[in-house]
Amino acid sequence: MNTVIAFIIIFGALVFFHELGHFVFAKRAGILVREFAIGMGPKVFSHKTKETLYTIRLLPLGGYVRMAGEDPEMMEIKPGHRVALILNDDDLVEKVILQGKDRFSNARAVEVESADLEHELIIKGYEDGEDETLKTFRLSHKAKIVEDQTETQIAPWDRQFGSKKLSARAMTIFAGPMMNFVLAIVIFTALGFIQGVQVNDPLIGKLLPDGSANEAGFKEGDVVLSIDGAEISNFEDITEIVRSHPGEELVFTVERGDKTLDIPVTPKREVAEGKEFGLIGVQAPVDKSFTSVAVNGFTETYHWTVEIFRLLGKLVTGQFSIDMLAGPVGIYKTTETVAKSGVLLLMKWAALLSINLGIMNLLPVPALDGGRLLFFGVEALRGKPIDRQKEGMVHFIGFALLMVLMIVVTWNDIQRFFIIK
């Protein structure tokens, strides 16, 4: 159960921050955001505030921000349709009722001659009970279409995604992956404040209670000058010498305050993967200064970004098999293993997943954010957008291929973790 909760929290946080990036920059651009959803599938919870519906859905494997103009959510009002209109005090239409007209006693029945709900915001038609004069009804910028008991706000052209400048559209799409990198920086910074940042100075860090260094009389903060006469310049030198001398006494020359001490210690023998090495129970020294911790958030994020790109490069060149990729099942099993090691390691795992999600979404693959950004790049070069139907078809094919890849990876995960060969 703990693993399930950890998995849902981590994935929920990654998706939330990703979609929050899209949401915030869509709002900044003046785009009407119809829905902010975490998860996929049936709604578990929903709440509408102002013009946006906030939902949590059953499957914690994704999310989306539904922007006006990005899906065919508006019903078209055609000539001959009979509608009912509710006007406000300024004689602007507030509601266009398509079904359920009997619930609105103050509505004015109109047979539509023509309608433009995007640009001119007007409905022309003949009102019941009046003479045969064609009337023009102007719509409020926030008028709603009513079908039964469902109300949908109209999307004037200036509130639609496609009406915005190329730079605003690109930033709205890029902001999702960007927020995943921001989340990773925040997590690594928080870990730095909690644990400190490892440094490579020749210092004795935290001592383990059952380690031979603690038994020999070392103190945290001792400066190691030499080991058996060999000069020491960093913590890596200490680690290398200790690991290569299991069971052999070593004499550490350390500086403690204004004193110089010689402390003999014998590394304990340990064996892993058939190899023997020595340990004295000393952790690397850490720095908890604000500057060091703040910088570490960026450097750790950069380091792991480079590592993930390196692995992607191996995948492209064939050095990294597709069988080694992990899908939701593989990530769940890894989360289960990491969760056993404590909250701090789980936080680091979440940061790595966030970086991975950001990078994957920036790949120039149709249906991903990177694919959309690629189309924006082509638009910038051509000076005009690509036909929406053609672009939609490319994204559909890309989405289908991604689903096939997901099925293959998930099947590999199931075989790896649940099928005994």
Secondary structure, 3 states (H helix, E strand, C coil): CHHHHHHHHHHHHHHHHHHHHHHHHHHHCCCCEEEEEEEEEEEEEEEEECCEEEEEEEEEEEEEEEECCCCCCCCCCCCCCEEEEEECCCCCEEEEECCCHHHCCCCEEEEEEEEECCCCCEEEEEECCCCCCCEEEEEEEEEEEEECCEEEECCCHHHCHHHCCHHHHHHHHHHHHHHHHHHHHHHHHHHHHHHCEECCCCECCCECCCCHHHHHCCCCCCEEEEECCEECCCHHHHHHHHHCCCCCCEEEEEEECCEEEEEEECCEEEEECCEEEEECCECCCEECCHHHHHHHHHHHHHHHHHHHHHHHHHHHHCCCCHHHCCCHHHHHHHHHHHHCCCHHHHHHHHHHHHHHHHHHHHCCCCCCHHHHHHHHHHHHHHCCCCCHHHHHHHHHHHHHHHHHHHHHHHHHHHHHHHCCC
